[in-house]
């Protein structure tokens, strides 16, 4: 894909650039990892949750001050946590250009009279409020004429859990970025031997390969493209 660049996926940092839609999803890397030229035309940075490999405070702060036209989109719980995280870095989250997610989609212009829509679902990641994003638009991405894009990283389950939405069950995606973090059989074998193994327990906060693939089989369009996240 020429229109999409993955700056990172995993514990070292997560960030996905979708050029035709002028968005970056997650900003979990130091500023030096980004090409500043991409920010001049960028409209939104969509943030999922508070972990540093998705929410890199100093990068967010620097980009917002250098490119004040960019809007940083986040949930209300992430904004509340962000206040604390920014203070730890002697910064103020109120200084950035931010927008809090609501129950209405974000509708914006991409190219000329072409528009796109951003939707979100609250997902489960242990005790952390997390967000999955769906982007629908008409601007082509390489061979995909009318993309319906899912980005979902760091979630325990695709299903609703407690007060979370789970992933959408009414979409057919032709471009899907979904976490497939571990082999469930391997993790449970480790836990049989040591129920307190920290790495194995940490895996359970993420989506297993089998759960990811089950969702992909049901909701990826016949000619769609699936790219696993880690």
C-alpha positions as a printed Julia matrix, in Angstrom:
230×3 Matrix{Float64}:
   0.0     0.0    0.0
   1.5     3.31  -1.12
  -1.13    5.45   0.59
  -0.55    4.05   4.09
   2.56    4.06   6.25
   2.96    2.1    9.48
   5.41    3.99  11.68
   5.16    1.29  14.32
   3.06   -1.55  15.72
   3.95   -3.08  19.06
   5.37   -2.2   22.45
   8.06    0.02  20.9
   5.41    2.38  19.56
   2.2     2.46  17.52
   1.32    4.89  14.76
  -0.48    4.51  11.41
  -0.63    7.21   8.72
  -3.49    7.12   6.19
  -2.51    9.74   3.63
  -5.7    10.09   1.52
  -7.74   10.61   4.68
  -5.25   13.0    6.28
  -5.19   11.12   9.58
  -2.71    9.42  11.86
  -4.06    6.85  14.3
  -2.06    6.76  17.54
   1.09    8.73  18.2
   3.31    6.47  20.25
   6.8     7.29  18.96
   9.38   10.04  19.51
   9.08   13.0   17.14
  12.28   12.05  15.31
  10.53    8.95  13.91
   8.15   11.09  11.83
   8.71   12.96   8.58
   7.53   16.51   9.45
   6.37   17.13   5.87
   3.35   14.86   6.42
   1.95   17.17   9.09
   1.28   20.16   6.82
  -1.72   18.45   5.22
  -2.82   16.39   8.24
  -6.26   17.02   9.75
  -6.57   14.59  12.65
  -4.56   12.46  15.04
  -6.9     9.8   16.44
  -5.76    8.57  19.84
  -6.88    5.25  21.29
  -5.7     5.1   24.92
  -3.21    6.33  27.5
  -0.31    3.87  27.24
   2.93    5.52  26.19
   3.37    3.38  23.08
   0.14    4.95  21.78
   0.14    8.33  23.55
   3.66    9.83  23.48
   3.2    13.08  25.37
   6.21   15.05  24.14
   5.51   14.18  20.49
   1.85   15.16  20.78
   2.8    18.42  22.47
   5.47   19.33  19.91
   3.31   18.54  16.89
   0.36   20.47  18.29
   2.5    23.56  18.88
   4.34   23.34  15.54
   1.24   22.45  13.49
  -1.7    24.03  15.36
  -4.19   23.18  12.57
  -4.03   19.46  13.53
  -6.77   18.25  15.87
  -6.01   15.53  18.41
  -9.11   13.37  18.93
  -9.56   11.43  22.16
 -12.16    9.97  24.51
 -13.21   11.78  27.69
 -11.37    9.23  29.91
  -8.2     9.65  27.83
  -8.44   13.43  28.15
  -8.76   13.12  31.95
  -5.75   10.8   32.1
  -3.91   13.02  29.66
  -4.11   15.94  32.09
  -2.06   13.89  34.55
   0.37   12.59  31.93
   1.04   16.06  30.52
   1.68   17.43  34.02
   4.34   14.78  34.57
   6.18   16.25  31.58
   5.64   19.85  32.79
   3.17   20.43  29.99
  -0.49   21.39  29.84
  -2.93   19.36  27.75
  -5.07   22.5   27.39
  -2.35   23.95  25.17
  -3.0    21.39  22.43
  -5.77   21.51  19.84
  -7.99   18.62  20.97
 -11.49   17.3   20.36
 -13.42   14.95  22.65
 -15.26   12.07  21.0
 -19.06   12.19  21.08
 -21.85    9.92  19.88
 -21.81   11.72  16.52
 -19.33   10.84  13.76
 -16.64   13.28  12.71
 -17.42   14.36   9.14
 -14.73   16.24   7.26
 -13.48   17.16   3.79
 -10.6    15.16   2.34
 -10.09   16.35  -1.26
 -12.26   18.99  -2.92
 -15.88   18.01  -2.37
 -14.95   14.54  -1.14
 -15.8    13.72   2.46
 -15.01   11.07   5.03
 -16.55   10.0    8.32
 -14.85    8.82  11.51
 -16.74    6.57  13.93
 -15.54    5.0   17.16
 -16.3     2.11  19.51
 -15.22    1.81  23.12
 -13.29   -1.44  23.57
 -11.89   -3.41  26.48
  -8.19   -3.4   27.38
  -8.11   -4.6   30.96
  -8.99   -1.63  33.17
  -8.1     0.91  30.45
 -10.7     2.67  28.33
  -9.67    2.04  24.74
 -11.12    3.12  21.4
 -11.37    1.42  17.99
 -11.86    3.63  14.94
 -13.8     3.13  11.73
 -13.14    5.46   8.79
 -15.49    5.55   5.79
 -14.82    7.62   2.71
 -14.76    7.97  -1.04
 -11.13    8.91  -1.65
  -9.43    5.75  -3.01
  -6.62    3.97  -1.18
  -4.53    2.32  -3.87
  -6.88   -0.28  -5.45
  -9.66    0.2   -2.86
 -12.27    2.56  -4.32
 -14.52    3.25  -1.33
 -12.56    2.27   1.77
 -14.2     1.17   4.99
 -11.27    1.0    7.4
 -11.05   -0.52  10.89
  -8.2     0.19  13.31
  -8.35   -1.74  16.59
  -5.28   -2.26  18.76
  -4.79   -3.39  22.36
  -8.15   -4.99  23.09
  -8.94   -8.04  25.18
 -12.03   -9.11  23.25
 -14.0    -8.17  20.15
 -17.21   -8.57  22.18
 -18.93   -6.09  24.52
 -17.56   -6.34  28.06
 -18.86   -4.48  31.11
 -19.48   -0.96  29.75
 -17.63   -1.35  26.46
 -19.11   -1.59  22.96
 -16.88   -4.28  21.51
 -16.08   -4.1   17.81
 -18.82   -3.31  15.26
 -21.04   -6.16  14.13
 -22.78   -4.29  11.31
 -19.9    -3.47   8.97
 -18.1    -5.08   6.06
 -14.53   -3.78   6.06
 -12.32   -3.78   3.0
  -9.26   -2.64   4.95
  -8.72   -3.93   8.47
  -5.93   -3.24  10.96
  -6.65   -5.51  13.92
  -4.48   -6.8   16.72
  -3.53  -10.51  16.63
  -1.17  -10.67  19.56
  -0.5   -14.26  20.67
  -1.2   -17.94  20.24
  -3.76  -18.8   22.92
  -2.67  -22.44  23.28
   0.92  -21.41  23.98
  -0.13  -18.88  26.63
  -2.4   -21.32  28.46
   0.35  -23.95  28.46
   2.62  -21.45  30.22
  -0.09  -20.6   32.75
  -0.61  -24.27  33.56
   2.99  -24.43  34.69
   3.03  -21.01  36.35
  -0.34  -19.27  36.92
   1.51  -16.07  37.85
   3.72  -15.78  34.78
   3.7   -12.04  34.14
   4.26  -12.18  30.4
   1.49  -14.72  29.85
  -0.94  -12.77  32.04
  -0.03   -9.64  30.13
  -0.89  -11.38  26.88
  -4.42  -11.96  28.13
  -5.01   -8.19  28.08
  -4.6    -8.39  24.31
  -6.45  -10.09  21.47
  -5.4   -13.63  20.61
  -4.76  -14.71  17.04
  -7.79  -17.02  17.0
 -10.17  -14.32  18.27
  -8.79  -11.84  15.75
  -9.1   -14.28  12.86
 -12.67  -15.19  13.85
 -13.62  -11.52  13.62
 -11.74  -11.09  10.34
 -13.52  -14.09   8.79
 -16.9   -12.6    9.61
 -16.41   -8.91   8.85
 -13.68   -8.58   6.22
 -15.1    -8.1    2.72
 -14.43  -10.83   0.19
 -11.84   -8.72  -1.63
 -10.66   -6.93   1.53
  -7.19   -6.67   3.01
  -6.31   -7.59   6.6
  -3.08   -6.34   8.21
  -2.38   -7.75  11.71
  -1.25   -5.44  14.5
   0.97   -6.56  17.4
